[in-house]
Amino acid sequence: MAEPWWRTGPQDVHRLEDRISSLYAERCHIDRDDNAIVLVNKVRTVHVPAAWLAVLLVGPGSRITHPAVTLLADSGTAVCWVGEQGVRLYATGTSTARGSQLQLRQAWLVTCPKERVAVARRMYDMRFPGEDTTGLTLQQLRGREGTRIRRLYAQHAQRTGVPWTKRDYKPGDAFAAGDDVNRLLSAANSALYGICHAAITGLGASPALGFVHTGNALSFVLDIADLYKAEITIPLAFDLAAQGLTSERNARTAGTTVVARTAGRDRWTPVDCDGLTLIARPRQGGQAWRSPNEVKQKGMNT
C-alpha cells in the first residue's frame, strides 16, 4: 500500500481534544518559524505552535507561505480559507484526521436505518429538550420539527412586533426572496452554513453525509446548522428587522458577533460541536463508543 505523503503518523500528532479548537486570522502574513507558525501584521508578531492547533481559518487579506502550509499539514492541523469571521468556506487543505475512522463511522451511521434515526432523534433532543422522541420515525421527526419552528417564528414575531406570514426562500439566491425578515433569515443562515462547513471539513467528517437532510453535497452541514438556528439566526433576524437593519451585511456581521460571543462561553467550537459528537463521541470510562444496538445486546449503559 502506498505511504501517505505527510511525515507524521497518528502516533506523532497531538490528540484532537488536547488542541486549541480553532484560530481565525485575517489581514496578516502567515509564515513558519521552526515548529511554529508566525502571524505578522503592522502591529505585532505572534508565534503559534502548529501542533497544538486543530484548525487554522485563513480570512480575507491574509497571505500564507508554502513552508507554513507544509508545517500545518505535517502537524495534522487543518487549513480552511474562509470569508470574514469564517462565514464562508472557499477551500480546504487536509483535515486533522490521519485516518478514515470518522468518515467510516459517519457512513455506517447514515446507511444503517436504525442508527440514522437514533442520531436524528438525538439532534432533535438537542434542539428541543424535554420532548419524548422515542419511537418516532424520520418523517415524524421532520413533521414535529416543522411545527416547532413555525411556532418559534410566531413567538419571535410577537416579541418584536415584526409582521410574519410564512418562510419564503429562493434557492440559488438566498437574499432575493420574501420580505425583510425572510431575507435576513436567509442571509444569517447562509453565514451559519459557512461556519459549520469549515468546522466539519476541518475535522475530517463528510459534509455530504447527513442524517436528517439527504441528497445534497452539504447535507451534514445543514444538519449541524439546524442545531443552532433557534438559538442564533431566528431571533437575530427578527431583532434586526425590528431595528430596521435589513441589509445582507447587517445579518452577516451581527451573526458573526453572536457566534463569536457564544464561542467565548465554550458553547460553539468546532472540536466540541454537539452535532459532531454524535459521530465521534469520546471514550467513556475507558470503553470505546458503542452503537445503541451494541449497548442493548451487551446490556451496557451508554
C-alpha positions in Angstrom: 0.0 0.0 0.0 1.3 3.4 -0.9 2.6 5.5 2.0 0.9 8.9 2.7 3.0 11.9 1.7 3.0 13.5 5.2 5.9 12.8 7.5 3.9 12.3 10.7 1.6 9.4 11.6 -1.3 9.2 14.1 1.1 8.4 16.9 3.2 11.6 16.2 0.5 14.2 16.5 -1.5 15.6 19.4 -4.9 14.2 20.1 -7.7 16.5 18.8 -9.3 17.0 22.3 -5.9 18.4 23.5 -5.7 21.1 20.9 -7.0 24.6 20.6 -10.1 24.2 18.6 -9.6 26.9 16.0 -7.7 30.1 15.2 -9.0 32.8 12.9 -6.5 35.1 11.2 -7.2 37.9 8.8 -5.2 40.8 7.2 -1.8 39.3 8.1 1.2 37.4 6.7 1.4 33.8 7.8 4.9 32.2 7.8 6.9 29.5 9.5 9.5 29.7 12.2 10.9 26.3 13.2 7.8 24.4 14.5 5.6 27.4 14.9 3.5 29.4 12.5 4.0 33.2 12.7 1.3 35.7 12.2 2.6 39.1 11.2 0.8 42.4 10.8 1.7 46.1 11.2 1.1 46.0 14.9 2.7 42.8 16.2 4.1 39.3 15.5 2.5 36.2 17.1 4.0 32.7 17.3 1.6 29.8 17.5 2.7 26.2 18.0 1.3 24.4 14.9 0.9 21.0 16.7 -1.4 22.5 19.3 -3.9 23.9 16.8 -6.8 21.9 15.3 -8.0 24.3 12.6 -6.5 27.5 11.1 -9.1 29.7 9.5 -7.4 32.0 7.0 -9.6 35.0 6.5 -9.6 37.9 4.0 -6.4 39.9 3.4 -4.1 37.1 4.5 -1.1 35.6 2.8 0.3 32.2 3.8 3.7 30.7 2.7 4.4 27.3 1.4 6.6 26.4 4.4 3.7 27.4 6.8 1.2 25.1 4.9 3.7 22.3 4.9 4.2 22.6 8.7 0.5 22.7 9.3 -0.1 19.6 7.2 2.7 17.7 8.9 1.2 18.7 12.3 -2.3 17.4 11.4 -3.7 20.9 11.5 -6.5 21.7 9.1 -6.4 24.9 7.0 -9.6 26.4 5.8 -9.8 29.5 3.6 -12.9 31.4 4.7 -14.7 34.7 4.4 -14.9 37.3 7.1 -15.2 35.7 10.6 -15.5 32.3 8.9 -18.9 32.9 7.4 -18.0 31.4 4.0 -15.8 28.3 3.3 -14.0 28.7 0.0 -11.4 25.9 0.1 -9.7 23.5 2.5 -6.5 21.6 2.8 -6.0 18.3 4.6 -8.1 17.8 7.7 -6.9 16.9 11.2 -7.7 13.3 10.6 -4.8 10.9 9.9 -7.2 8.0 9.3 -10.7 7.3 7.9 -12.3 6.2 11.2 -14.5 9.3 11.5 -15.9 9.1 7.9 -16.3 5.4 8.2 -18.4 5.8 11.4 -20.4 8.6 9.8 -21.1 6.4 6.7 -22.1 3.5 8.9 -24.5 5.6 10.9 -26.0 7.1 7.8 -26.5 3.8 5.9 -27.9 1.8 8.9 -31.6 2.9 9.2 -31.9 2.3 12.9 -28.7 4.1 13.8 -29.6 7.0 11.4 -32.9 7.5 13.1 -31.3 7.3 16.5 -28.9 10.1 15.6 -31.7 12.2 14.2 -33.6 11.8 17.4 -30.6 13.0 19.4 -30.3 16.0 17.1 -34.0 16.8 17.7 -33.5 16.4 21.5 -30.6 18.9 21.4 -32.8 21.5 19.6 -35.9 20.9 21.7 -35.1 19.3 25.0 -37.8 17.9 27.1 -39.7 16.1 24.4 -40.1 12.4 24.1 -38.9 11.2 20.7 -38.9 7.5 21.5 -40.2 5.5 18.6 -40.6 8.5 16.2 -39.7 7.9 12.6 -37.6 10.3 10.5 -40.7 11.6 8.8 -42.4 12.2 12.1 -39.3 14.0 13.4 -39.3 16.3 10.4 -43.0 17.0 10.8 -42.6 17.8 14.5 -39.6 19.9 13.8 -41.5 21.9 11.2 -44.3 22.6 13.7 -41.9 23.7 16.4 -40.0 26.0 14.0 -43.3 27.6 12.8 -44.3 28.2 16.4 -40.9 29.7 17.0 -41.3 32.2 14.1 -44.7 33.2 15.5 -43.2 33.7 19.0 -40.4 36.0 17.8 -42.8 37.9 15.6 -45.0 38.6 18.6 -42.0 39.5 20.7 -40.5 42.0 18.2 -43.7 43.2 16.6 -42.4 42.3 13.1 -45.1 41.0 10.7 -44.8 37.4 9.8 -46.7 35.2 7.3 -44.5 32.3 6.1 -40.9 31.3 5.3 -40.0 32.5 1.8 -36.8 31.3 0.2 -35.4 31.3 -3.3 -32.8 28.6 -4.0 -29.6 29.9 -5.5 -30.2 33.5 -4.5 -31.0 33.4 -0.8 -31.3 37.1 -0.3 -33.6 37.7 -3.2 -37.0 36.4 -2.0 -39.5 37.4 0.6 -39.9 40.4 2.9 -37.2 41.9 5.1 -37.2 39.3 7.9 -37.2 36.4 5.3 -34.2 37.9 3.6 -32.4 38.4 6.9 -33.1 34.8 7.8 -31.6 33.6 4.6 -28.5 35.7 4.9 -27.9 34.7 8.5 -28.5 31.1 7.8 -26.0 31.3 4.9 -23.4 32.7 7.2 -24.1 29.9 9.7 -23.7 27.3 7.0 -20.2 28.6 6.2 -19.1 28.3 9.8 -20.5 24.8 10.1 -18.9 23.8 6.8 -15.5 24.9 8.0 -15.8 23.0 11.3 -17.0 19.8 9.7 -14.4 19.8 6.9 -11.6 20.8 9.3 -12.3 17.8 11.5 -12.3 15.3 8.6 -16.1 14.5 8.6 -18.1 14.4 5.3 -20.3 17.4 4.7 -22.4 15.3 2.3 -23.5 12.5 4.7 -26.4 13.9 6.6 -28.9 12.3 8.9 -32.0 14.5 8.7 -31.1 16.1 5.3 -30.1 14.0 2.3 -29.3 14.2 -1.4 -27.2 17.4 -1.0 -23.4 17.9 -1.1 -23.9 19.8 2.2 -26.5 17.6 3.9 -24.5 17.3 7.1 -23.7 21.0 7.1 -27.5 21.6 7.1 -28.0 19.1 9.9 -25.4 20.8 12.2 -26.6 24.3 11.3 -30.1 23.4 12.3 -28.9 22.7 15.8 -28.2 26.4 16.3 -30.8 28.3 14.2 -33.3 28.5 17.0 -30.6 30.0 19.3 -28.8 32.2 16.8 -30.2 33.1 13.4 -34.0 33.2 14.0 -34.0 35.6 17.0 -31.3 37.6 15.3 -33.2 38.1 12.0 -36.4 39.3 13.9 -34.3 41.6 16.1 -32.6 43.2 13.1 -35.9 43.6 11.2 -37.4 45.3 14.2 -34.5 47.8 14.3 -34.8 48.5 10.5 -31.4 46.9 9.8 -32.3 44.9 6.7 -29.2 44.6 4.5 -27.4 41.3 4.0 -24.3 42.8 5.6 -26.3 43.6 8.7 -27.2 39.9 9.1 -23.7 38.7 8.3 -21.9 41.0 10.7 -24.4 40.6 13.5 -24.4 36.9 13.1 -20.6 36.6 13.4 -20.7 38.8 16.5 -23.3 36.4 18.1 -21.3 33.3 17.2 -18.0 34.8 18.5 -19.8 35.8 21.8 -21.2 32.3 22.0 -17.8 30.7 21.4 -16.4 32.7 24.3 -18.8 30.8 26.5 -17.4 27.5 25.1 -20.8 26.8 23.6 -19.6 26.9 20.0 -16.3 25.4 19.0 -15.6 23.1 16.0 -13.9 20.5 18.2 -16.7 20.3 20.7 -19.6 20.9 18.3 -22.5 18.9 19.8 -23.6 17.6 16.4 -20.2 16.2 15.6 -20.0 14.3 18.9 -22.9 12.2 17.6 -20.3 10.6 15.3 -17.1 10.9 17.2 -18.1 10.5 20.9 -15.2 10.5 23.3 -14.3 7.3 25.2 -16.4 6.9 28.3 -15.0 5.1 31.4 -12.2 3.6 29.3 -14.7 2.0 26.9 -14.8 2.8 23.2 -18.0 4.2 21.8 -20.7 1.6 21.1 -23.8 1.8 18.9 -27.2 1.7 20.6 -27.7 -1.8 19.3 -24.3 -3.0 20.7 -25.2 -1.5 24.0 -28.5 -3.2 24.1 -27.1 -6.5 23.1 -24.3 -6.4 25.8 -26.6 -5.0 28.5 -24.4 -1.9 29.0 -25.4 1.7 29.5 -24.2 4.4 27.2 
